[in-house]
Amino acid sequence: MKEIIFIVEEAPEGGFTARALGEAIFTEADSLDALQAQVRDAVLCHFEEEQRPKTIRLHFVHDEVIKV
């Protein structure tokens, strides 16, 4: 595997959540810097070294509400 993608969303209670596409990996943190560290740690723990992806991509999802 060359790359793993995480969907990142703002958590309703504050902070951020990240979930991997195609893998059972989920983590959360209060800041983006902390989230990056949490995601990296989760990937290192989830995969054996020979199966570990070389790149982690964070895809940010942002909802915007417009009043009419």
KACORRA-V182676 format. One record per residue. N is the residue number from 0. PHI is phi in radians with two decimals (* if undefined). PSI is psi in radians with two decimals (none if undefined). Layout:
N PHI PSI
N PHI PSI
//
This chain:
0 * 2.24
1 -1.59 -0.54
2 -2.56 2.56
3 -2.18 2.45
4 -1.97 2.33
5 -1.98 2.38
6 -1.57 2.13
7 -1.93 2.26
8 -2.32 2.68
9 -1.28 2.33
10 -1.40 2.49
11 -1.01 -0.58
12 -1.57 0.09
13 1.89 2.74
14 1.44 -2.77
15 -2.42 2.66
16 -2.10 2.65
17 -2.43 2.30
18 -2.29 2.41
19 -1.40 2.52
20 -1.48 2.18
21 1.43 0.02
22 -2.40 2.67
23 -1.53 1.17
24 -2.21 2.21
25 -2.46 2.41
26 -2.63 2.93
27 -2.60 2.78
28 -2.80 2.88
29 -1.43 -0.42
30 -2.35 2.88
31 -1.17 -0.67
32 -1.08 -0.78
33 -1.15 -0.64
34 -1.13 -0.74
35 -1.03 -0.76
36 -1.13 -0.72
37 -1.13 -0.75
38 -1.11 -0.82
39 -1.02 -0.80
40 -1.11 -0.71
41 -1.11 -0.72
42 -1.16 -0.75
43 -1.07 -0.65
44 -1.34 -0.55
45 -1.36 -0.61
46 -1.94 2.52
47 -1.22 2.73
48 -0.96 -0.74
49 -1.27 -0.33
50 -1.75 -0.14
51 -1.17 2.33
52 -1.15 2.66
53 -1.48 -0.43
54 -2.32 2.48
55 -1.99 2.16
56 -1.91 2.25
57 -1.79 2.06
58 -1.82 1.96
59 -1.52 2.24
60 -1.92 2.20
61 -2.29 2.13
62 -1.61 2.39
63 -2.22 2.29
64 -1.84 2.28
65 -2.06 2.17
66 -1.36 2.52
67 -2.07 none
//
